[in-house]
Amino acid sequence: MFPDAYTRCELGGDFYKNELEVIFEPDSCYPDYTEVQEWIMSNIDGKDMNIEDVVNEVYTFLTSEYKPKSLKIINRIADCRTHFDVIVEK
């Protein structure tokens, strides 16, 4: 799953695209990925958040809603004008 969302960094003040990659191993509950995308657009897109907060919010949402066997969130920022490219994983 590769949902994207734009946020404004609270530290640098620049808008950037969160290129999220979600690696999800379901347990007994299978997520509706369109609902996950809608949640990201409602709770992440357009907000003032740094890259680490975005990863934590998505991770927390998915673990609390779907209780996966395993979960990895990767967020890549490659279009920020105030600093170099960044990748954060959880």
ABEGO torsion letter per residue (X at the ends): XBBBBBBBBAAAGBBBBBBBBBBBBBBABBBBAAAAAAAAAAAABGBBBBAAAAAAAAAAAAAAAAGBABBBBBBBBAABAABBBBBBBX
